[in-house]
C-alpha cells in the first residue's frame, strides 16, 4: 500500500513539471539574426527552380519594345530621304507640324506635372543661370573656335555652312525633344520644361546679339552674307506667337484639366499610356525636319567632305557639352536633375534657328538660306539619335537611387542608402540662400550616418531581432527627416523618400 501511494505521488509530481518547448526560430528571426557584415541569412525555404531562359526571338521582341522610338526614328528618316512632300506644300506642312505636334507634347506635359512642382522649379534661379550661360555663351564660344579652325583653309568648307555653324551655336535649347526624352530617362521633367521655356524666351534677344558679335571679326566666310540687316519685329512676332500658341497655352490647359479632373487624368496618362502621344508627336516633328532638308536638295550639291565634317562635328560637340553638363551638374545636383541638365544644355532648337536665319538678313537667296539651316538640321538629327540612346543608361542610373532607398533588408542595402543620402544632401545646396538650410542638411546627414554606425554596433553585439527592428525604425525616421528638410530639390526622389 505504501508503495502504491509513493508511485501516485511521483506521478503527480511529474504532471506538475513544465516541459520547456524547444526554441524554434521563425524565418524572420533567422533572417534578422544573420551576421552583420554582409552574410546572408539561411532561410529555411525549398530551393527555387531557375526561371526558364527566353528564346532569342522573344529577346529581340523585348528589345524592339524598349527601343521602339529609335527604330521608328530610323524608319522615318529613311522614308524622308526617299519621298518628300512637294516643295509648294513645305511651308504649310511645317506650320501644321510646328504648332499641332508641339501643342500635343505640352498639353500632355501640363496634364502630368503638378503646378506646384513647376512653380518650385521656376524659383531655382541659380540653375537658370547655370543652364542658360552654358547653352548660349559656352556653347557658342566653343563653336566659334571650331569655325575659326575650319576657316583656316578657304578651300575646305563652304562659307554658308560656316555661318550656319555659328548660328547653330547661338540658338536656344530645344523644347519638345528635351521634355519627352527627359521623361523617358526618368529625369526631372518639370525642370526641363522650365529651362526650355526660359531659353526659348531669351533666344530672340540673345541669339541675334551673339551671332552678330561673332560675325564682326570680318572673316572671309562672313562676306557671303548680305550687308543689310533684317528687321527684328517679324522675328519677335513669329517666335513669341509660336511659344504662346504651342507651349504656354496648351500647358496651361493641361494644368487646368489636371486640376478639374485629377482622377480621370491620372488614369488616362498612366493606365492608357497617353504619354506615348508625346513621343509620337516628336517623331513627326523630326520627320518634317528631315523631309524639308531632303526636299531642298542641299545635300546633293554640297561636297561629301563638308557633310561628313558637319556630322562628325555635331557628334563631337554634343558629346563634349554632354560631358561638361554631366560633370558640372553632379557637383551640386541630384541624379534626376543632372539627367535634365544633360538634355537641356547640349541641345539646339531648329524651331527658332530656322526662322531666325530668314529674318536676320535681307535678300538671302534660297541656296544660301538652305546652307545656313543645314548645320542646325544635322545637329538636331545627331542630338535626337544620341538622346534616344542615352535614355537607357540614364534611366538605369536615375532608378538606381530609388531602388536602394527602398532597400532596408540587408546591411549592404543600408550601406548603399548612405551613399545615396550623400546625393540627396548635396542636391541644390548652392541654390539656397539660407545658411540655416545648409546647416540643417549637414546636421541631418551626420545624424543619419551616426545613427547607422551606432545601431550597427549594437546589432553586432546583441544579434537580436529587437535591436534590428529598432535600427530599421531609426533609419526610416532619419531618412524621412532629410526628406522633409529637402523641400525644393528633386520632386520625384523626395516623393520616394516620404513614401518609404
C-alpha positions as semicolon CSV with decimal commas, in nm:
position;residue;x (nm);y (nm);z (nm)
1;X;0,000;0,000;0,000
2;X;0,282;0,234;0,085
3;X;0,445;0,153;-0,246
4;X;0,127;0,244;-0,436
5;X;0,098;0,578;-0,252
6;X;0,462;0,655;-0,334
7;X;0,408;0,577;-0,703
8;X;0,094;0,800;-0,715
9;X;0,283;1,088;-0,554
10;X;0,566;1,051;-0,803
11;X;0,324;1,055;-1,099
12;X;0,153;1,370;-0,966
13;X;0,486;1,548;-0,934
14;X;0,574;1,454;-1,291
15;X;0,247;1,602;-1,415
16;X;0,323;1,934;-1,247
17;X;0,665;1,966;-1,414
18;X;0,657;2,211;-1,704
19;X;0,828;2,072;-2,007
20;X;1,010;2,358;-2,177
21;X;0,936;2,367;-2,552
22;X;1,221;2,356;-2,797
23;X;1,302;2,702;-2,921
24;X;1,231;2,732;-3,290
25;X;1,335;3,048;-3,462
26;X;1,095;3,187;-3,713
27;X;1,209;3,265;-4,061
28;X;1,206;3,635;-3,978
29;X;1,418;3,582;-3,663
30;X;1,670;3,376;-3,857
31;X;1,693;3,649;-4,120
32;X;1,737;3,921;-3,858
33;X;1,988;3,722;-3,655
34;X;2,217;3,670;-3,953
35;X;2,575;3,803;-3,915
36;X;2,606;4,174;-3,973
37;X;2,892;4,206;-4,218
38;X;2,732;4,100;-4,542
39;X;2,649;3,736;-4,460
40;X;2,315;3,623;-4,594
41;X;2,064;3,460;-4,364
42;X;1,994;3,094;-4,417
43;X;1,620;3,089;-4,483
44;X;1,451;2,752;-4,449
45;X;1,284;2,755;-4,785
46;X;1,290;2,500;-5,062
47;X;1,526;2,591;-5,346
48;X;1,355;2,769;-5,631
49;X;1,392;2,638;-5,979
50;X;1,576;2,880;-6,209
51;X;1,348;3,075;-6,445
52;X;1,342;2,940;-6,798
53;X;1,562;3,126;-7,041
54;X;1,381;3,325;-7,304
55;X;1,438;3,239;-7,665
56;X;1,630;3,465;-7,898
57;X;1,306;3,564;-8,070
58;X;1,149;3,698;-7,750
59;X;1,469;3,881;-7,661
60;X;1,450;4,057;-7,996
61;X;1,084;4,139;-7,939
62;X;1,161;4,282;-7,594
63;X;1,446;4,490;-7,737
64;X;1,218;4,628;-8,008
65;X;0,957;4,718;-7,747
66;X;1,214;4,903;-7,538
67;X;1,374;5,080;-7,835
68;X;1,064;5,143;-8,046
69;X;1,132;5,517;-8,058
70;X;1,480;5,479;-8,207
71;X;1,360;5,216;-8,456
72;X;1,073;5,439;-8,567
73;X;1,314;5,733;-8,598
74;X;1,542;5,540;-8,834
75;X;1,244;5,429;-9,045
76;X;1,108;5,784;-9,074
77;X;1,446;5,927;-9,173
78;X;1,476;5,659;-9,441
79;X;1,128;5,747;-9,571
80;X;1,211;6,119;-9,573
81;X;1,526;6,052;-9,776
82;X;1,329;5,874;-10,049
83;X;0,996;6,057;-10,062
84;X;0,937;6,422;-9,973
85;X;0,638;6,649;-9,957
86;X;0,625;6,868;-10,272
87;X;0,813;7,195;-10,240
88;X;0,498;7,406;-10,276
89;X;0,348;7,240;-9,967
90;X;0,657;7,252;-9,747
91;X;0,563;7,576;-9,572
92;X;0,211;7,457;-9,488
93;X;0,345;7,125;-9,362
94;X;0,598;7,299;-9,138
95;X;0,337;7,532;-8,988
96;X;0,093;7,250;-8,911
97;X;0,353;7,022;-8,757
98;X;0,522;7,300;-8,558
99;X;0,201;7,411;-8,391
100;X;-0,003;7,090;-8,366
101;X;0,262;6,841;-8,255
102;X;0,434;7,074;-8,009
103;X;0,091;7,160;-7,864
104;X;0,020;6,789;-7,808
105;X;0,350;6,744;-7,626
106;X;0,294;7,035;-7,389
107;X;-0,072;6,957;-7,330
108;X;0,029;6,610;-7,209
109;X;0,310;6,766;-7,006
110;X;0,061;7,000;-6,840
111;X;-0,161;6,704;-6,754
112;X;0,118;6,509;-6,584
113;X;0,322;6,769;-6,391
114;X;0,187;6,930;-6,075
115;X;0,152;7,308;-6,077
116;X;0,344;7,347;-5,751
117;X;0,633;7,145;-5,894
118;X;0,656;7,384;-6,190
119;X;0,641;7,687;-5,959
120;X;0,914;7,545;-5,736
121;X;1,140;7,482;-6,033
122;X;1,085;7,832;-6,171
123;X;1,222;7,964;-5,840
124;X;1,556;7,786;-5,885
125;X;1,729;8,088;-6,034
126;X;2,085;7,960;-5,993
127;X;2,004;7,661;-6,210
128;X;1,859;7,901;-6,469
129;X;2,192;8,086;-6,483
130;X;2,381;7,756;-6,492
131;X;2,185;7,629;-6,792
132;X;2,148;7,945;-7,000
133;X;2,511;8,055;-6,962
134;X;2,635;7,719;-7,087
135;X;2,373;7,686;-7,361
136;X;2,420;8,033;-7,509
137;X;2,770;8,151;-7,419
138;X;2,988;7,845;-7,355
139;X;2,846;7,652;-7,650
140;X;2,875;7,947;-7,890
141;X;3,236;8,016;-7,784
142;X;3,333;7,655;-7,850
143;X;3,155;7,665;-8,186
144;X;3,334;7,988;-8,277
145;X;3,666;7,817;-8,207
146;X;3,571;7,522;-8,429
147;X;3,461;7,754;-8,712
148;X;3,778;7,962;-8,685
149;X;3,991;7,648;-8,707
150;X;3,796;7,514;-9,006
151;X;3,816;7,854;-9,182
152;X;4,196;7,848;-9,194
153;X;4,164;7,652;-9,519
154;X;3,946;7,852;-9,757
155;X;3,907;7,560;-9,996
156;X;3,776;7,315;-9,736
157;X;3,436;7,437;-9,608
158;X;3,154;7,624;-9,778
159;X;3,125;7,976;-9,627
160;X;2,749;7,946;-9,589
161;X;2,793;7,630;-9,382
162;X;3,046;7,804;-9,157
163;X;2,798;8,085;-9,090
164;X;2,530;7,824;-9,026
165;X;2,754;7,656;-8,770
166;X;2,791;7,989;-8,588
167;X;2,414;8,032;-8,589
168;X;2,371;7,680;-8,450
169;X;2,594;7,761;-8,155
170;X;2,396;8,075;-8,072
171;X;2,038;7,943;-8,068
172;X;1,849;7,825;-7,759
173;X;1,789;7,471;-7,643
174;X;1,510;7,270;-7,800
175;X;1,177;7,221;-7,624
176;X;0,978;6,921;-7,739
177;X;1,251;6,657;-7,761
178;X;1,404;6,770;-7,430
179;X;1,076;6,726;-7,246
180;X;0,991;6,389;-7,399
181;X;1,335;6,234;-7,356
182;X;1,382;6,361;-7,002
183;X;1,058;6,186;-6,912
184;X;1,173;5,867;-7,085
185;X;1,503;5,879;-6,892
186;X;1,322;5,940;-6,558
187;X;1,481;6,279;-6,512
188;X;1,317;6,587;-6,360
189;X;1,078;6,669;-6,642
190;X;0,943;6,982;-6,473
191;X;1,294;7,129;-6,460
192;X;1,340;7,056;-6,831
193;X;1,013;7,233;-6,912
194;X;1,121;7,536;-6,711
195;X;1,471;7,563;-6,860
196;X;1,348;7,504;-7,217
197;X;1,080;7,772;-7,197
198;X;1,317;8,023;-7,036
199;X;1,582;7,956;-7,301
200;X;1,339;7,998;-7,590
201;X;1,204;8,317;-7,433
202;X;1,556;8,463;-7,414
203;X;1,660;8,331;-7,755
204;X;1,512;8,604;-7,977
205;X;1,710;8,863;-7,780
206;X;2,040;8,682;-7,717
207;X;2,083;8,489;-8,042
208;X;2,097;8,792;-8,280
209;X;2,340;8,972;-8,048
210;X;2,574;8,673;-8,020
211;X;2,555;8,592;-8,391
212;X;2,633;8,948;-8,495
213;X;2,919;8,964;-8,241
214;X;3,087;8,656;-8,389
215;X;3,039;8,790;-8,743
216;X;3,200;9,123;-8,656
217;X;3,554;8,983;-8,697
218;X;3,517;9,032;-9,077
219;X;3,648;8,685;-9,160
220;X;3,640;8,577;-9,525
221;X;3,339;8,348;-9,478
222;X;3,124;8,634;-9,345
223;X;3,138;8,813;-9,683
224;X;2,880;8,572;-9,823
225;X;2,605;8,726;-9,608
226;X;2,412;9,038;-9,718
227;X;2,527;9,359;-9,558
228;X;2,175;9,486;-9,494
229;X;2,032;9,352;-9,168
230;X;1,676;9,235;-9,141
231;X;1,406;9,360;-8,909
232;X;1,361;9,202;-8,568
233;X;0,991;9,281;-8,538
234;X;0,893;8,990;-8,762
235;X;1,126;8,760;-8,570
236;X;0,981;8,852;-8,230
237;X;0,627;8,824;-8,359
238;X;0,683;8,478;-8,505
239;X;0,878;8,331;-8,215
240;X;0,654;8,457;-7,936
241;X;0,342;8,363;-8,129
242;X;0,469;8,008;-8,158
243;X;0,571;7,997;-7,791
244;X;0,230;8,122;-7,682
245;X;0,014;7,904;-7,906
246;X;0,216;7,582;-7,895
247;X;0,377;7,588;-7,549
248;X;0,220;7,813;-7,286
249;X;-0,149;7,784;-7,377
250;X;-0,151;7,401;-7,420
251;X;0,042;7,356;-7,095
252;X;-0,199;7,588;-6,911
253;X;-0,496;7,392;-7,049
254;X;-0,331;7,068;-6,936
255;X;-0,282;7,210;-6,587
256;X;-0,650;7,311;-6,577
257;X;-0,762;6,964;-6,686
258;X;-0,542;6,806;-6,420
259;X;-0,689;7,037;-6,154
260;X;-1,054;6,981;-6,251
261;X;-1,032;6,607;-6,328
262;X;-0,740;6,467;-6,128
263;X;-0,860;6,106;-6,118
264;X;-0,950;6,055;-6,485
265;X;-0,642;6,250;-6,595
266;X;-0,411;6,025;-6,395
267;X;-0,585;5,714;-6,525
268;X;-0,558;5,820;-6,889
269;X;-0,193;5,925;-6,857
270;X;-0,077;5,614;-6,668
271;X;-0,310;5,324;-6,743
272;X;-0,374;5,407;-7,108
273;X;-0,019;5,539;-7,174
274;X;-0,129;5,876;-7,312
275;X;0,227;5,999;-7,266
276;X;0,321;5,790;-7,571
277;X;0,138;6,051;-7,780
278;X;0,413;6,297;-7,693
279;X;0,677;6,059;-7,828
280;X;0,476;6,006;-8,147
281;X;0,437;6,382;-8,191
282;X;0,813;6,422;-8,152
283;X;0,870;6,162;-8,425
284;X;0,650;6,365;-8,661
285;X;0,849;6,680;-8,581
286;X;1,175;6,503;-8,660
287;X;1,034;6,361;-8,982
288;X;0,924;6,702;-9,109
289;X;1,270;6,847;-9,036
290;X;1,444;6,581;-9,243
291;X;1,176;6,595;-9,510
292;X;1,244;6,966;-9,550
293;X;1,621;6,910;-9,562
294;X;1,600;6,642;-9,831
295;X;1,342;6,840;-10,031
296;X;1,581;7,138;-10,055
297;X;1,840;6,916;-10,236
298;X;2,116;7,095;-10,046
299;X;2,277;6,765;-9,950
300;X;2,323;6,676;-10,318
301;X;2,504;6,993;-10,426
302;X;2,748;7,019;-10,135
303;X;3,078;6,827;-10,126
304;X;3,071;6,500;-9,934
305;X;3,363;6,620;-9,721
306;X;3,155;6,914;-9,596
307;X;2,863;6,689;-9,499
308;X;3,097;6,443;-9,325
309;X;3,260;6,730;-9,133
310;X;2,920;6,856;-9,016
311;X;2,818;6,509;-8,898
312;X;3,137;6,440;-8,702
313;X;3,149;6,796;-8,569
314;X;2,791;6,758;-8,441
315;X;2,873;6,430;-8,268
316;X;3,190;6,572;-8,110
317;X;3,027;6,895;-7,987
318;X;2,723;6,717;-7,848
319;X;2,948;6,470;-7,664
320;X;3,168;6,749;-7,528
321;X;2,876;6,955;-7,398
322;X;2,716;6,640;-7,257
323;X;3,028;6,561;-7,055
324;X;3,062;6,922;-6,940
325;X;2,699;6,940;-6,825
326;X;2,715;6,598;-6,657
327;X;3,033;6,668;-6,463
328;X;2,943;7,023;-6,363
329;X;2,589;6,932;-6,256
330;X;2,691;6,634;-6,043
331;X;2,882;6,860;-5,805
332;X;2,560;7,010;-5,667
333;X;2,257;6,834;-5,815
334;X;2,085;6,501;-5,773
335;X;2,071;6,236;-6,041
336;X;1,730;6,321;-6,186
337;X;1,820;6,691;-6,208
338;X;2,152;6,600;-6,369
339;X;1,968;6,400;-6,635
340;X;1,759;6,709;-6,711
341;X;2,075;6,919;-6,744
342;X;2,226;6,665;-6,985
343;X;1,929;6,710;-7,217
344;X;1,888;7,088;-7,185
345;X;2,245;7,216;-7,222
346;X;2,380;7,032;-7,532
347;X;2,059;7,057;-7,739
348;X;1,972;7,319;-8,002
349;X;1,633;7,409;-8,149
350;X;1,560;7,442;-8,521
351;X;1,218;7,583;-8,433
352;X;1,381;7,918;-8,359
353;X;1,702;7,883;-8,562
354;X;1,531;7,822;-8,895
355;X;1,305;8,132;-8,889
356;X;1,590;8,339;-8,747
357;X;1,809;8,257;-9,047
358;X;1,543;8,401;-9,278
359;X;1,483;8,732;-9,099
360;X;1,829;8,833;-8,975
361;X;1,935;8,945;-9,322
362;X;1,753;9,093;-9,620
363;X;1,798;8,938;-9,963
364;X;1,911;8,585;-9,876
365;X;1,899;8,351;-10,175
366;X;1,721;8,015;-10,127
367;X;2,053;7,830;-10,169
368;X;2,230;8,041;-9,904
369;X;1,931;8,013;-9,672
370;X;1,944;7,633;-9,702
371;X;2,317;7,635;-9,621
372;X;2,258;7,844;-9,309
373;X;1,995;7,597;-9,188
374;X;2,171;7,271;-9,277
375;X;2,419;7,260;-8,982
376;X;2,130;7,310;-8,740
377;X;1,925;7,036;-8,905
378;X;2,215;6,789;-8,899
379;X;2,296;6,876;-8,537
380;X;1,935;6,819;-8,440
381;X;1,942;6,476;-8,602
382;X;2,256;6,380;-8,410
383;X;2,117;6,507;-8,079
384;X;1,790;6,317;-8,129
385;X;1,967;5,988;-8,201
386;X;2,215;6,037;-7,915
387;X;1,943;6,148;-7,674
388;X;1,730;5,846;-7,757
389;X;2,019;5,607;-7,698
390;X;2,109;5,780;-7,371
391;X;1,761;5,729;-7,225
392;X;1,851;5,367;-7,143
393;X;2,163;5,430;-6,927
394;X;2,019;5,750;-6,779
395;X;1,702;5,566;-6,675
396;X;1,900;5,288;-6,508
397;X;2,123;5,542;-6,333
398;X;1,834;5,754;-6,205
399;X;1,633;5,450;-6,091
400;X;1,930;5,306;-5,901
401;X;1,883;5,568;-5,627
402;X;1,515;5,492;-5,592
403;X;1,575;5,118;-5,567
404;X;1,840;5,140;-5,297
405;X;1,646;5,393;-5,092
406;X;1,368;5,138;-5,052
407;X;1,604;4,855;-4,952
408;X;1,642;4,830;-4,573
409;X;1,657;4,450;-4,555
410;X;2,031;4,395;-4,581
411;X;2,339;4,562;-4,444
412;X;2,465;4,616;-4,798
413;X;2,136;4,789;-4,873
414;X;2,181;5,017;-4,571
415;X;2,534;5,098;-4,682
416;X;2,403;5,189;-5,028
417;X;2,143;5,416;-4,866
418;X;2,427;5,610;-4,703
419;X;2,583;5,669;-5,044
420;X;2,253;5,778;-5,191
421;X;2,178;6,006;-4,897
422;X;2,500;6,187;-4,980
423;X;2,349;6,259;-5,322
424;X;2,027;6,385;-5,165
425;X;2,201;6,611;-4,917
426;X;2,412;6,757;-5,197
427;X;2,107;6,845;-5,408
428;X;2,055;7,214;-5,462
429;X;2,260;7,327;-5,160
430;X;2,423;7,604;-5,362
431;X;2,088;7,724;-5,493
432;X;1,962;7,805;-5,143
433;X;2,016;8,148;-4,996
434;X;1,960;8,042;-4,635
435;X;2,269;7,937;-4,440
436;X;2,039;7,774;-4,186
437;X;1,910;7,546;-4,461
438;X;2,265;7,435;-4,535
439;X;2,335;7,365;-4,167
440;X;2,016;7,159;-4,137
441;X;2,118;6,947;-4,432
442;X;2,462;6,880;-4,288
443;X;2,312;6,803;-3,946
444;X;2,063;6,560;-4,096
445;X;2,334;6,385;-4,296
446;X;2,562;6,349;-3,993
447;X;2,273;6,230;-3,778
448;X;2,187;5,964;-4,032
449;X;2,549;5,848;-4,053
450;X;2,592;5,838;-3,673
451;X;2,267;5,651;-3,623
452;X;2,366;5,384;-3,870
453;X;2,712;5,341;-3,713
454;X;2,584;5,319;-3,355
455;X;2,295;5,088;-3,428
456;X;2,514;4,864;-3,641
457;X;2,750;4,828;-3,345
458;X;2,461;4,739;-3,115
459;X;2,325;4,492;-3,364
460;X;2,664;4,324;-3,398
461;X;2,687;4,283;-3,020
462;X;2,334;4,176;-2,947
463;X;2,243;3,993;-3,270
464;X;1,883;4,019;-3,166
465;X;1,569;4,087;-3,361
466;X;1,466;4,362;-3,124
467;X;1,783;4,556;-3,193
468;X;1,743;4,514;-3,565
469;X;1,385;4,632;-3,555
470;X;1,487;4,940;-3,358
471;X;1,762;5,007;-3,609
472;X;1,525;4,993;-3,903
473;X;1,282;5,231;-3,733
474;X;1,553;5,485;-3,657
475;X;1,687;5,460;-4,011
476;X;1,346;5,528;-4,158
477;X;1,293;5,827;-3,927
478;X;1,631;5,974;-4,017
479;X;1,553;5,908;-4,380
480;X;1,224;6,097;-4,355
481;X;1,389;6,385;-4,170
482;X;1,630;6,452;-4,456
483;X;1,340;6,433;-4,700
484;X;1,138;6,688;-4,502
485;X;1,433;6,928;-4,490
486;X;1,495;6,894;-4,862
487;X;1,174;7,054;-4,987
488;X;1,286;7,223;-5,309
489;X;1,508;6,962;-5,466
490;X;1,424;6,659;-5,674
491;X;1,047;6,617;-5,661
492;X;1,040;6,253;-5,767
493;X;1,316;6,145;-5,528
494;X;1,161;6,335;-5,239
495;X;0,831;6,162;-5,309
496;X;1,001;5,824;-5,296
497;X;1,165;5,907;-4,963
498;X;0,847;6,034;-4,799
499;X;0,656;5,724;-4,909
500;X;0,919;5,483;-4,780
